[in-house]
């Protein structure tokens, strides 16, 4: 977008609104979350698998006196290919932190975001809400609220189903 200066007859480019994001790579995809929600990036700690949880949950870890659920981005970004998930991003949320596993964190960067062609305000199953570029890379901008909402929906559906645990883990004597 250009702005015309009537005083001296020149044009100046107006920049699009920007917000600072934490830019990271997951498999072959470059992805970003708002920097205001990312508490920290750290090496992947030891985790425990929680029986009866849906595929969106990787496990549970203990970091600085907090138990943090770790979510699987493969379930919401299926086109990103294989990921080693050596880095954990801890996300602050209203009810406490949760985390995702990524391959590398590159920077905190102000991104000019355009609407994602697949994003639909009413379709909360799509976690990609915008696109940006950094050099030659296209960055998918994620909505952390939608990621958490999907995880909560999957967990609630699994808890309500009758097949929560395999028989060898169920307490049948109650």
C-alpha positions in Angstrom: 0.0 0.0 0.0 1.4 3.4 -0.9 0.8 6.8 0.8 1.1 10.0 -1.2 2.7 13.0 0.5 1.0 16.1 -0.8 3.7 18.4 0.6 6.6 17.2 -1.5 4.8 14.9 -4.1 6.5 11.7 -3.0 5.1 8.3 -2.3 6.1 6.1 0.7 5.3 2.5 1.2 3.1 1.8 4.3 4.1 -1.3 6.1 1.5 -3.9 7.1 0.7 -4.3 10.8 3.3 -6.6 12.4 3.4 -8.7 15.6 6.4 -10.4 17.1 6.4 -14.2 16.7 8.5 -17.1 17.8 9.6 -18.7 14.5 10.5 -22.4 14.5 10.8 -25.4 12.3 8.8 -28.6 12.6 9.8 -31.3 10.1 9.9 -29.5 6.7 7.6 -26.7 7.8 8.4 -23.3 9.1 5.9 -22.3 11.8 5.3 -19.4 14.2 3.4 -18.7 17.4 2.8 -15.3 19.0 5.9 -14.5 21.1 3.7 -13.3 23.9 2.5 -16.9 24.6 5.8 -18.7 24.3 7.3 -18.9 27.8 10.5 -20.7 26.9 12.3 -23.0 24.5 14.3 -25.8 26.1 15.9 -29.2 25.2 13.3 -32.0 25.1 13.0 -33.3 28.7 12.1 -36.9 29.6 8.4 -37.6 29.3 6.0 -40.3 30.3 3.2 -41.6 28.1 -0.2 -41.3 29.7 -2.4 -44.3 28.8 -5.8 -43.5 27.4 -4.9 -40.2 25.8 -5.5 -39.4 22.1 -2.8 -39.1 19.5 -2.5 -35.3 19.9 -0.8 -35.9 23.3 2.8 -36.9 23.3 3.0 -37.3 27.1 3.6 -35.5 30.3 6.8 -33.9 31.6 7.9 -32.3 34.8 9.6 -28.9 34.4 10.4 -26.5 37.3 7.8 -28.0 39.7 5.1 -28.1 37.1 3.6 -31.0 35.2 3.3 -30.0 31.6 1.2 -31.8 28.9 3.1 -32.0 25.6 1.0 -31.9 22.5 1.8 -33.4 19.1 1.8 -30.9 16.2 1.8 -33.8 13.7 -1.9 -34.2 14.3 -2.6 -30.6 13.4 0.1 -30.1 10.8 0.2 -33.5 8.9 2.0 -32.2 5.8 5.3 -31.3 7.6 7.0 -34.6 7.4 9.2 -36.3 9.9 10.2 -34.4 13.0 12.8 -35.4 15.7 11.2 -33.0 18.2 14.5 -32.2 20.1 13.3 -28.8 21.3 10.3 -28.2 23.5 8.4 -24.9 23.4 6.4 -24.1 26.6 3.3 -22.1 26.0 1.6 -20.1 28.7 -2.2 -20.4 28.8 -5.0 -19.4 31.1 -5.2 -22.7 32.9 -1.4 -23.4 33.0 1.4 -24.2 30.6 1.4 -26.8 27.9 4.1 -27.5 25.3 4.9 -28.7 21.7 7.9 -30.4 20.3 9.8 -28.8 17.4 13.1 -29.3 15.6 14.6 -25.9 15.9 13.8 -22.4 17.1 15.3 -19.7 14.9 14.2 -16.3 16.2 11.7 -13.9 17.6 10.7 -11.8 14.6 8.1 -9.2 13.6 6.1 -10.8 10.9 3.8 -9.2 8.4 0.9 -11.7 8.4 -1.6 -12.3 5.7 -4.7 -14.5 6.1 -4.2 -18.1 5.5 -6.2 -19.4 2.5 -7.3 -22.4 4.5 -8.3 -20.4 7.6 -11.9 -20.1 8.5 -13.0 -18.1 11.5 -15.8 -20.6 12.2 -13.7 -23.7 11.6 -11.7 -24.1 14.8 -10.2 -27.4 13.5 -7.8 -25.4 11.3 -4.9 -24.1 13.5 -3.2 -22.1 10.7 -4.6 -18.6 10.8 -2.0 -16.8 8.7 1.0 -16.8 6.5 4.2 -14.8 6.5 7.6 -15.0 4.7 11.1 -14.9 6.0 13.7 -15.0 3.3 12.7 -17.8 1.0 10.6 -19.6 3.6 6.8 -19.5 3.9 5.8 -19.5 7.6 2.5 -20.9 8.8 1.2 -18.8 11.7 -0.6 -20.9 14.3 -3.4 -20.0 16.8 -2.4 -21.5 20.1 -6.0 -21.3 21.4 -7.2 -23.5 18.5 -4.4 -26.1 19.2 -5.4 -26.3 22.8 -9.2 -26.4 22.0 -8.6 -29.4 19.6 -6.6 -31.2 22.3 -9.4 -30.6 24.8 -12.0 -31.8 22.4 -10.1 -35.0 21.6 -9.5 -35.7 25.3 -13.2 -35.1 26.2 -14.4 -37.3 23.4 -12.0 -40.1 24.5 -13.0 -39.8 28.2 -16.7 -40.0 27.2 -16.1 -43.1 25.1 -16.3 -46.6 26.6 -13.0 -47.6 25.3 -10.8 -45.3 27.3 -8.4 -48.0 28.5 -7.4 -51.3 27.2 -8.8 -54.1 29.5 -5.4 -54.9 31.1 -5.3 -51.2 32.5 -9.0 -51.0 33.6 -10.0 -51.5 37.2 -13.0 -53.9 36.7 -13.6 -54.4 40.5 -15.4 -51.1 41.2 
